[in-house]
Amino acid sequence: MHTIFAIAGVVILEMIRRKDVYVLLFLTGLITLLLASVDLFGDPKIVRYLREICLTLIWISSIIISITTAARQIPSEKESRTLFPLLAKPVTRGQVILGKFFGCWAACGISLTAFYAFFCLVHGVRDGSWPLANYFQAYWLHCVFCGIVVALSLFGSVFFTAVSSNSTIMFVAVTTVLILGRHLHKVAVKTGGVAGDILEFMYFAVPHLEWYDVRDLIVHSWPVINWGVILTDTLYGAAYGSLFLVLAWLRFRRMPLN
């Protein structure tokens, strides 16, 4: 575990050097300006719209950081030839995969912590309400979502040699599941036949990332989600994340490095 955490620490430092954190600061400032403009409209519906815009920016930012950070890990190590001295030490390829995963996931978690803490602070000061349970549930499910995306992107990085191609494919896949994943079952029932069976299989095979998008919980101040559901979603995400990591490891352990 010491080796895994050491590799994870290098990943976090790499993200800071690439100045991704400064992009987050810019978006945080943008969120501040949006929330500060609430009083100019005098319409309570505008408040919900601004919350939704701010949370959408957080989601877009997290997807970009999750995919780009994870997608470049293995290819960049091979390109810079730093993977050879790393594996020359008593470090297994499985430890490399786990270290990269925890590093990328921690980087996403740090970013989300800053976003949600700032968003909660500004919203609480201006509205006088502190629905901390809602924020925690939204934050935690968002972290689980990022874990699945990071594991999926690492899995893609051992198949696609170019970072750009892997990132593009991951962006398309994640966006498609978020937008269309919940509708596949309905389309399959209406389609029927072989095509319907294929869609039905896809519905149960793909990870339902849309389950983790609970922005409405904060936007509309809904009651907290049952904690049993939160636990089930966490285990569901852990299962898919573990599956992608195992597949990445099986591919990586047989992948030539030259």
N, C-alpha and C positions, 0 to 999 in steps of 0.2 A: 504493500500500500504506500510505503514511503516513496518508492520509485514512481508509482502512478501519480501521486500528488505532486511530485517534483516536475513531471512532464506537464501536468495541468497548470502548474504555476508559470511555466514557460509560455504556455498558450495565452494566459491572461496578460502577461507582460508584452507579448507580441501584439495583442489587440490594442494595448495602450500606446505602443510605439507607432501603430498604424493610424493613430488619431481617430479611431472610431468613436472614442469617448467624446471627442469634441463635437461630433455630429449630434450625439445625444444631448449635449448641453445646448446646442442651437435649437433642437426640437423642444427641449424643455422650456427655453425662453419663448418659443412660439406658443406653447401651451399657456404660459403665463399671460401673454398678450390677449389670447382668446378669452380666457377666463376673466381678465380685467375689463373686458368690453361688455360684460353682462349688463351692468347698470345702464348702459346707453340705450337699451331697447325697451325696457319696462314690460316685457312680455315673458311670462314664466316658461313658455314653450321654447323660447330662444335658449334658455339655460340648458335644456335637455339636448338641443341641437349642438351647442358648443361642447357639452360633455362628450357627445358621440363623436364629434370631430376630433377632439383631443385624444380619446381612447383609440380611435382609428389610426391616428398618427403613431401612437404607442405600438399598436399591433403591426403596422407596416414596418416600423423601425425594428421591432423584434424579429420579424421574419427575415429582413435583410441581414441583420447581424448574425442570426442563427445559421443561415445558409452560407453566406460568404465566409464566415469564420471557419465553419466546419469543412466546407468544400475545398479550401485551399491547403488544409493541413498536410495530408499525405503527398499530394502532387508537389507542393512547394518544398517539402523535405527531400523528395527525390530530385527535384531540379537543382536545388542548392547543394545536394550530395551530403547533407547533414544527417541523413537517415543512416548512412553506413557507420559512422563512428558511434551513433546512438545504439545501434543493434550490435556493435562490436563489444559493447559493455554487457554485463549480465542483465540485459533487458530483453524480455520476450516480445514478440509481435503482439500478443494479447495485451500486455501491459501498455504498449504504445497506443493501441486502439482505445483502451480504457482511459489512459491519461489524456489523450486528445479529447475524448468525449467529456470527461469531467471538467477539463479546462474550458471548452467551448460552452458547456452548460453553465458553469460558474460565471463566465463572462456575460452570458445572457441574463443570469439571475441578478448580477450586480446592476446591470442596466435597468432591468425591470424594477428592482428595489428603489433605485433613484427616481424613476418615473412615477411609480405608484405613491411613494412617500411624498414627493413634491405635489402630485395631483391631489392627494388626500389632504395635505396641509392647506393648499390654496382653497380647495373646495370647502373645507371645514371652517376656515377663518371667515370666508365670505358668506356662507350660508348658515353657519352656527350649528351644523349637524356633523356628527362623526360616526357614520355607519362602518365602523372598523371591521365588523364581521363580513360585510359585503365586500369590502376592499380586499380583505385577506383571501376570501374564496376566489375572487376574480384573479388576484395575484398568483395564488397557488396553482390554479388551473392553467393560467398562462405559462407558468414555469414548466408544468408537465408538458404542455404543448411544445414549448421550445426544446425540451428533452427529446421528444419524438422526432422533431424536425432535425435536430443536430445528429441524432443516430442515423436517420435516413440519409442525410447529406454525407456523413462519413462512409456509409455503405456505398453511395454513389461515387465517392472519391477514389475507391479502389477499383472501379470499373471504367470510369472516364478519366483519361489522362489529362485532358484540358480542364482547368478550373472554370473557364467560361461556359463550356458545354454542360458540365455538371451543375453549375449554379443556375443556368437557364432551365434545364430540365427540372430541377428541384423547385424553382419558382413556379413553373407551369403546373407541376404536380400538386404542390401545396395549395396554390390558389384554386385549382380546379376542385380539389376535395373540399376546401372551405366553402366554395360557392355551390357546387353541384352534389356534394356527397349526401346531403340529407334528402335529395330528391330522386336518387337512383332507384329506390324501392318502388316509388310511385310510378316512375317511368317504366320499370320492368313489368309491373302488373298490367299497365296499359298496352305495352308492346306485345307481350306474350311470345310464344314460340321459342326458337333457339336464341334469338337476340335477347328476348326477355330473360331467359335462363342465364345468359352471359352477364347481363346487367345485374341480375339478382346475386350472382356469384361475386361480382365486383363490389356490390353493396356490403356483403358480409366479409370480404377479404381486405378491403382497404381500411386503414385506420381512420376513424371518423374524427378528424381534427376539429370539425365544426362544433363538437360537443363542448370544447373548451373555450369557445367564444361566448362569454357571459357578460358582454358589455351592457346589455339591457338591465342586468342586476344593479348596476350603478346608475345608468342613465335615467331609469324610471323609478329608482329607489324601491325595488321589489323586495319582498321578504327573503331572508337568507335561504340558500338551498339546503336541503336535508344533508346532514353530514355523512350519512351512509352513501348518498349519491356521490359526494366528493371522494370518499374512499374508493368506491367502485371505479370512478373515472381515473383515479390515481393508479390503481392496480392495472386497469386497462392500458393506460399509457406506459406503465413500466413493462408490461408484457410485450407491447409492440416495440418499445425502445430496446429491450433486451434481444428481441428477435433480429432487429436490424444490426445490432452490434455483433451478435453471433455470426450472422451472414457476412458481415464485413471482416470479421476475424478469419473465417474459413477461407474467404477469398484472399485476404492479405497474407496469410501464412503460406500460400502456394504461389504468390505473385512474385515474378522475378524483379529484382531491384535495379538491374542494369538497363 
